[in-house]
């Protein structure tokens, strides 16, 4: 059910700190929506720490509002927040039904009729009625995930936090489970915060994605914005495995920077708001935004145009839907190029000369020392 007009967001974080030393962040999640937070830093506990703070198992720094109410001082189980993930495994000695009902029995606040009604509802919703008496060791990975999901939803939370829920699940099972979550969101208006260190999961789980680096929220946007206008080089590399080149800014005009590479060529890229003339810059270009031209044998060596980068093919691998090429520039820097399979494998011999180019709008230049936003 969509939220009433003017109703407060399901989750609002204000001046919220995940890890010591990280910048305070702000986040708003509307009722019935999902935001995915992609952890890219070297500190793997940031996502679990965020989960523990939201649930009330660790002290919070900042304000946590659920549906307009400050819940930061409330104990675990009294916040309207449920969590699932490796931090909360199923109880091996309890059957599916007893696992699902565990939080309601611990709370001890609902009459038996209401408990039975909720149990029947989540069993049907999750498709678990046939395995209601089974023990966790007999379940598939997908079934175990659905049991954990049912155990969370039986408490009727305002917010579900999924902390890396597919850590040990086969890839095809992950895809099916993500599709199931999407159907569930549409069917019951599920509000969720999906935490993952897997880029594909983040893209599939939500339209809005936040990139988290050791507790720093680098950028929060939809996928096209993150790919086409990343806020930092770290976002560009994490979301699209961007190539990073180094250049010196010659001039900036109308948000376009002209830069000189160490090998002497001049290129253009969109200028980050903090970039200034004469800065050393990191130039980020996604592999599928690079064009490659292989001159025919006998064509003149000086056919390169402004912005073209002479290079040499190092290797090429045909993956059916795309060809991944490694190219070496004159200064020794290597870049990755993803192109449609228009070349025959025999045409892609190592050592073949080529020209690389990109459209200005497909590259972004950042100050070299820019790490956070």
Secondary structure, 3 states (H helix, E strand, C coil): CCCCCCCCCCEEEEEEECCCCCCCEEEEECCCCEEEEEECCCCCHHHHHHHHHHHCCCCCEEEEEECCEECCCCCCCCCCEEEEEHHHCCCCCCEHHHHHHHHHHHHCCCCHHHHHHHHHHHHHHHCCHHHCCCEHHHCCHHHHHHHHHHHHHCCCCCEEEEECCCCCCCHHHHHHHHHHHHHHHHHHCCCEEEEECCHHHHHHHCCEEEEEECCEEEEEEEHHHHHHCCCCHHHHHHHHCCEEEEEEEEEEECCEEEEEECCCCEEEEEECCCCCCCCEEEEEECHHHCEEECCCCCCCCCCCCCCCEEEEEEEEEECCCCEEEEEEECCCCEEEEEECCCCCHHHCCCCCEEEEECCHHHEEEEECCCCCC
